[in-house]
Amino acid sequence: MATVLSRALKLPGKKSPDLGEYDPLTQADSDESEDDLVLNLQKNGGLKNGKSTLEEVQDPDSEVEVEVTKQRLSESAPDGYPAEATGSLEQKAASSLMPYLRTAVFLLTMVISMILVLVCAFLIPCPPRDLHNTWNRNLGQEAGGVLFPLELSDVNGDGLPDILLSFTALMNASVLGVSRPSVTVMALSGMNGSTLWSSHIPEETRSVQCKGLTLTAPAEPGCLVTGTSKFLSLLQASSGKTVWTLNPAHLPSGTLAAPAVMLPDLDGDKVGDLVVLAIGETQPDLCFILVSGKTGNPLGGPVKYSINGEGKLIGPQAHITSQGAIYILFGFGNVQAVALRDLFAQARNRDSFPPVLQREEPEWEKRRSVNLSELIDIYSGGVEFLQMVTASDTNCSDLLITTKHNLTLLRGEDLEPRWNLELQDIHSQPAPGYFNADQTLDFMVQAQSNDNVKKMLVVDGKSGLPVWSYDLPCHMQESDALSVMTLEKKSVFLFWADEMQPALQNLEPGPRNKRPGLHHLYLLHPTFPTLLLDLTNVTDTVTASAIGINDLQKDAFYITMTTSLTSENQPGLLLVSKLGLRWAMLAQSRMVPLMETTPKISRGEVRRFLSRLKFIDFPHKF
C-alpha cells in the first residue's frame, strides 16, 4: 500500500539516471517546449558534439516536427557537408580577404598623400629664406652728392626689407663729357644685394620715403622721392616707374627745403596728401604747399610766412595731439608750429574744413602770440634735432628736443617739460629703445668728451637721468646710434667707435691685430651692461646705416653704406654691406669687457643667451 501511495504522489519530471524515474527538482530546468526544440535545431544546425540533437529527443509526440526539421536541414545544406561547416567556410573566405583590403586601402591613402604633397610643392611657393647672412655690394663707380638716411622697405614682396638709396655717378659724367652728373635712385634686394630696379632723376636726392606711405593703393605701394631743388615724384615701389611728378612751375622762387610730410586725406579722394616746405633763395621767407597724393597737383596756392631764427632747419614734421588736432612743426634753430587747418584755409581760401581738420587743441592754442599770429612758439635756442616719441601714458606723442648742450622731453598734450638733462657737445640724434623694464622708451646719446673720445650714455626716458655711460675712442665722423627691439621688449643698441684699449680687450685668448683707422661696430645689450660685443670692423667712412627686420626668422640685419678712402677732394667708391645680427653675434663677435665683474661672465653664458634672442620691429612710430 505504501508503495502504491508513493507512486501516486510521484510528480512528473525528469527521470533519475539511477532509478529511471523523474526528478521533480529538475523539472523547471529541463522543461522545453517543442517549439523551442525546433528553434534550437535551426539555430545550431542540428549538430551537437558530433551527434544529431534529434537522437537525444525521446518524446514521441514531436516526431512529426523532427521529420519536417530534418527535411528542411537537408535541403539547405550541400551534399556531404553539414550546415555549420558551410557557414564556417564562408566566414574563413571573408576573413581571408580583410588583410588584402586593409593593405589596399593603406597603399591607396599613401599614394594620394604623396600626390598632394608633390602638388603643393610645385604649385605653392615656399617663403624665401634669408640664406645670405652677410653680403657686400660694390656699386663700381665713384659716388658723391647728398647721401640721405637709408630707407628699408619690402618692394619685391618677398617678406624681407630691401634697400633704397641714391647716389651721384661722377665717373660716368667725366667719361661721357656731360655737364651734369647722373643721379640714380636704386633698390637693392635685402636677400642678396642684387639690383631690383634703378631710376634716373634730374637732381640730387634729399630723401626716399616708402614706409607708412598712403599715397597709393595697398596693392601697389609707392616711394616718394624728394630732391634738393624742385624735384618731387612718386615712384612705383615694385618697378621704379614714375606715377606723377610735381610741376617745377609751382616753385618759381624757391627750392624744397626738406622731405615732404605725409598727411591724411584732405581733398576727399581717399588718398593721403602731402605738404612741402620751400624756402626763398635770397630771403628767409618760406612757404608751405599742399600737394595731392593722387595726382601730384597743388591743393590751392602757397602759404607764405616770415620767421625769425638762426641755425639748422628743423622739420617739418606732422604732430597729432590727444584731441586729434594736426600741427606742422618746423623752424630754424627753434621749433614753431602752425595748425594744418590754418594752412588749408589759406591755401584753399575758404573756411570750410574736411572732417579730419575739424578739431583743435586748446592747450596748444593758448600758446599763440599776443598779436594772434598763426605761429605757435614751442622751443627756442639752438635746436639740432626734433623727434616724435610715443608716450606710454597717453595717446599723444611727446617731443624730444636735442640741442648742443641739453636734452629735453616735452609732453605732447600741453608742451610742458617732463625732464631736462644738461650734457656737453651732443653731436648726433638720440636713438630711442628699451633699456630697462619700465616699458618707457630710453635714449642712447653720443656726446663729445674731449678730442677723439666720445661719451656714450643711455638716458632713462622716465626720469631723464643717465643709467649707463662709458667713454670710447672715436675718430669717425658723426654717425647715429641705432637700436632694435627683442621679443622680451628690451632693445640692443649699436654704435661705431674705435678699437678699445688693450687692457680692456676681449676675453678670448690669442693676439689681436691692431690697424690704424679701423672702426668697430659695437653692440650693447641691457642684460650685460658691463661688456660690449664687437661685431665687425671697417676702414672706410660710414656715411649711412639702417636696421631691418626679418619677420619670418625673427632676425635682424644691419645695413652699412661706406665710401672708400681716396685722395683729397675726390669721392671714393660706394659700398653697401649687409650683416646678419644673429649670425654676427654667434659666429664672429668678440666680447669686450668694460669692467671686472664677480663672478666673471663666461663666453658660453653669453652665447647661450644670445642664441635665444628674437628680434621684432618697433611697435611705435617716432
Buried (B, 14 or more C-beta within 10 A) or exposed (E): EEEEEEEEEEEEBBEEEEEEEBBEEEEEEEEEEBEEBBEEBBEEBBBBEEEBBBEEBEEEEBEEBBEEBBEBBEEEBEEEEBBEEBEEEEEEEEEEEEEEEEEEEEEEEEEEEEEEEEEEEEEEEEEEEBEBBBBEBEBEBBBBBBBBBBBBBBBBEBBBBBBBBBBBBBBBBEEEEEEEBBBBBBBBBBBEBEEBBEBEBBBBBBBBBBEEBBBBEEEEBBBBBBBBEBBBBBBBBBBBEBBBBBEBEBBEEBBBBBBBBBBBBBBEEEBBBBBBBBBBEEEEBBBBBBBBBBBBEBBBBBBEBEBEBEBEBBBBBBBBBBBBBBBBBBBBBBBBBBBBBBBBBBBBEEEEBEEBBEBEBEBBEEBBEEEEEBBBBBBEBBBBBBBBBBBEEEEBBBBBBBBBBBBBBBBBBBBEEBBEBEBEEBBBBBBBBBBBEEEBBBBBBBBBBEEEBBBBBBBBBBEBEBBBEBEBEBBBEEBBBBBBBBEBEBBBBBBBBBBBEEEBBBBEEEEEEEEEEEBBBBBBBBEBBEBBBBBBBBEBBBBBBBBBBBEEBBBBBBBBBBBBEEEEEEBBBBBBBBBBBBBBBBEEBBBBBBEEEEEEBEEEEBEEBBEEBEBBEBEBEE
